Every structure is written in C-alpha cells, then in structure tokens.
Amino acid sequence: MDREKEIRNITLWGAFVNVVLTVFKILAGVLGRSSAMIADGVHSLSDLLSDVVVLVFTRISSKGQDRDHSFGHGKFETLATLIISILLVAVGANLLSSGVRNIIGVINGEILERPGYVALVAAVVSIVAKEIIYHATVRTGRKTGSTAVIANAWHHRSDAFSSVGSLIGIGGALVLGDKWTVLDPLASCVISVAIIVVAVKMAMPSLAELLEASLPEEIEDEILATASSVEGVNDVHELKTRRNGMSFIIDAHIAVDPDISVVEAHDIATNVENALRERYGRETQINIHVEPSADAL
C-alpha cells in the first residue's frame, strides 16, 4: 500500500468516527442538558475539519516536481500540520474561555445545571473511540513519516482529553450533587491548557520549516561525515540544508584533486549523492558543487 493511500484510509476512518461522534455528542448534550457535552461535540466537528485539511494537503504534497514547483510539493504537508496546530490552539483557547466563564459564574453564586446519564455515556464512548483512532492514526503517521497525520492524531487525542473533562464534570455532578458541577469547567481548563501546549509544540517545527530553517546540527554533522567518507572527496564545505515535507534538500561544495578529469570529478559527485540518498532516502534532493582542493593548487 503506497503512502498516500495509507494516509487517506486512516484519515477517512477518522472522519467517519468524527461524524458519528459529533452527531451523538451534540444530541446527548441536548437530551442530557450538558453544555460541556455540546461543546465536546463541537470539538469533534473541529476534528472533522482537520481530517479534511489532511486529505486535501497530503494529496497535493504527494505530487512530484512540476514547472511551478521545482522542489516538489512537500511543504503543502507542512502547511497542513501548521493549520491543524492552529485549529488545536483555537479549540483549546475556546474550551479554556468557556471553562473560566463557568467557574466565574459558580463563584458568583450560579449553580450549573445537573446533566443526565446519557451525557455520561456519550463521554465514555467518545474516550474509547478517540483513543482507538488516535493510536491507529499516530501509528500510520510514524510509518509514513507524515507530520500532518501525527498532528491530526493529536487532534483526535485532544478530543478524548476534552471528553475526560466532560466525564469528570458530569460524573461529579451526578454523584456529588449540584454544588460539584464546577468540576466540569475546572477539568476543562486543565485539559485545554494541555491541548494548547501540544499544539504549540507541533507548530514550531512546521513554522521553522516554512521559514527555511536548517536541519538540526547533528543531522548536518552526519551529512558532512557521509560526504567526506566518499573516496576522492578531500573536503566538504558550504553546506546548506532544509526540510521539504518528509524529505531533505542538501546543497554542498566538495573539494577534489585538481588534476583529475571532469568525468572523474563528476563520478565522485555522483557517489556523494548516492551515499546521501542511501542514508536519507531516495526523495532527498541534492546539489553538489565540485571545486579543486585549495591545498593542491
């Protein structure tokens, strides 16, 4: 099964689960008089939107090079990851805002409405379903090397986290009485902060890639060592690197013996390219500039 098909299949499964949970949780929230469960249903709807983003952008990113994109379309997937991260921040901020408003209301003497058992059942179903789809999605994301799919997996888990908050609040209100309905917004606030932290951690690498940040120093050291190990290479310098979706772009200068022929120098450069592609994948884009060794002139 190819990469795009694997990503599409797991994302479609996630979208199906999100459609079912959105309808179920909103209905359970209305019938069970739980504003937390209604908000939880809206959260599932935002998950569905992120599924659409992944489906659209990973399809674009799987295209090869063309006239308008000489380095390919890899950064479309990076953009998808950033969009999903922003969605997560928005969802977390909305849950936090709602939780804070409800807590202030309780402090001012307001008693939150006691929810029904159908809302409790919906929270349990949501947690189980979302944990299952999270593990399946993150496994596919790691297998395919897709940051967008991994980000989407965390969006699924954030929905499970919000359902945990709903479960605590709804369960606390049902077991302990109306005065303890404040557990719902308290739990939501804690969970929303966790969602925002995860989203920011996912957004930073994507933003760095879109801004053409270099690869980590340890990877650049590996690149230099790999290129230097090729027979005929006397020196490697002027290394420039960046990420393009799941692949690397590498530019470097190599110094060779000035007395060898152009054909021999070309063969050495080709061997360097082959060594780097063997190490970092066939999709690695490499540009090698050959120059004579300065100490031999």
Secondary structure, DSSP 8 states (H G I E B T S, - for coil): --HHHHHHHHHHHHHHHHHHHHHHHHHHHHHTT-HHHHHHHHHHHHHHHHHHHHHHHHHHHTS---SS-TT-SHHHHHHHHHHHHHHHHHHHHHHHHHHHHHHHHHHTT-------HHHHHHHHHHHHHHHHHHHHHHHHHHHHT-HHHHHHHHHHHHHHHHHHHHHHHHHHHHHH-GGGTTHHHHHHHHHHHHHHHHHHHHHHHHHHHHTT----HHHHHHHHHHHHTSTT--EEEEEEEEEETTEEEEEEEEEE-TTS-HHHHHHHHHHHHHHHHHHH-TT-EEEEEEEE-GGG-
